[in-house]
Amino acid sequence: MSEKPIVAIMYDFDRTLCTKDMQDYSFIPSLGMTESEFWETTNEMWQSEHMDSVLAYMYSMVKISKDKGIPLLRENLVSMGKNVELFKGVDGWFDRLNQFGERCGVQIEHYIISSGMKEIIEGTSVSGCFKSIFACEFLYDENGWAVWPKTDVNYTNKTQFVYRINKGVLDVANDLDLNRSMPEDSKRVPFTNMIYIGDGLSDVPCMKMMKAYGGYSIAVYQKRDSKVEDLLKKDRVDFIYPADYSEGTGLDLTVKNIIRKMAVSDTLERENTKQLKELSCSD
């Protein structure tokens, strides 16, 4: 465990760090389809078959690729990550916050919790900035073709990954330690040292979790509208900002202020613990 307090910043990916659904940049065009054609096909199946919406799009990726005779290979998906368009300022954001955390005396860790594809995220220019990427992923057969969902991150089960970060149980196959009872003071990252950044309703469970347990939640947007404003009005998020990660923006300044506050709170808590221990030893 780090000697420094850890601040975990968790991000959705689609429309949070990049400008649209990650499949839209390269994967869907590779099928000879438009974005609307692919998502309409997926949504029709999701609703008619009463499927989990994320499993529906993953099934569509496999089936349509197979029907068209186009190999759905892991390396192909990873290579598509290079075409993902990130929001302004994202490329320098992580290093800048890490350095700011150092100056504040805390260790910053970045995590992805996304319903998008892990393989595509791994191909982006920022993939190495994250301690863990929790996202949907395929299982591949002996020929390297995607055949089955290995991990499904839907809108409600996103919260399990917040618990994994809280306890330091980052292996998605390790449910035993995830569900094991653990004293609050032994958890690796307290909820009060967490920030969740997302773009909308799919992130509400994690955002509400932050507010309930003392962390912070921020909704980012490309164009401000009533849905974004309602998140703030209905107390589902703490802040809303344009998805501009450049230095000096409202988003940048607020995240730094939150980190600064977390660093001070942790220092005060450690001092309180130290004094209590000294008193107990003198009794």
Secondary structure, DSSP 8 states (H G I E B T S, - for coil): --SS-EEEEEE--BTTTBSS-GGGTTHHHHTT--HHHHHHHHHHHHHHTT--HHHHHHHHHHHHHHHTT---BHHHHHHHGGG--B-TTHHHHHHHHHHHHHHHT-EEEEEEEEEEEHHHHHTSTTGGG-SEEEEEEEEE-TTSBEEEEEE---TTTHHHHHHHHHHT---TT-HHHHHS---GGG-SS-GGGEEEEE-SGGGHHHHHHHHHHT-EEEEEESS--HHHHHHHHTTS-SEEEES--STTSHHHHHHHHHHHHHHHHHHHHHHHHHHHHHHHHH-
